[in-house]
């Protein structure tokens, strides 16, 4: 038997094997390139969808932004900005359960992003889960102690829970910081904070300070019937029935069915 017959790897067969190997290599290379281009295209499409959603979000078209953020995340689940904006879009459209879930999803990827805990806190606040809201706002403040929005949420949650002693220092600080000075204008949330501060002081029995805060609030919102009623109750507790009656009457002029003011007026008129 010749050498060629004993050795199956003869020169001709070696040539075909070589070509086959080269062909396989080229095929794998082309497949890899195609996969890479596909991923790049998908990433580009995800970014484009996110930018389209962001444009709608900035225009306050939150409902219109949602499908774009959803598409962006379908194409690229690691697009964290899209995840955060989707959560806030749900929140802004009143879909608090969806927002709650989405904020949790985003936090799982970005556990040091304080704005996500703030959003989760407000989502929980809106559905009356104040104890859980407190936890979320505290997480946000653990990361950034100066985060005003989270501090507002924490104070409001304590207030809704009737934990006025816990709410007071936060509301007091927020009011002082929000009043502004010659270098800046008052914070836009100031009057809501001041109203809760005034009622907190009232519930804690500090009627003089409550009166002062109700009065400050009415200086810029004279048609806020709740502040007039609160002022009336403060005067009543301080023994000034004449001013109490005037405050309750003004509250009832603005809202005739305000039972709180009717009760106060009845007591002040005795």
Secondary structure, 3 states (H helix, E strand, C coil): CCHHHHCCCCHHHHHHHHHHHHHHHHHHHHHHHHHHHHHHHHHHHHHHHHHHHHHHHHCCCHHHHHHHHHHHHHHCCCCHHHHHHHHHHHHHCCCHHHHHHHHHHHHHHCCCCHHHHHHHHHHHHHCCCHHHHHHHHHHHHHHCCCCHHHHHHHHHHHHHCCCHHHHHHHHHHHHHHHCCECCECCCCCHHHHHHHHHHHHHHCCCHHHHHHHHHHHHHHCCCCHHHHHHHHHHHHHCCCHHHHHHHHHHHHHHCCCCHHHHHHHHHHCC
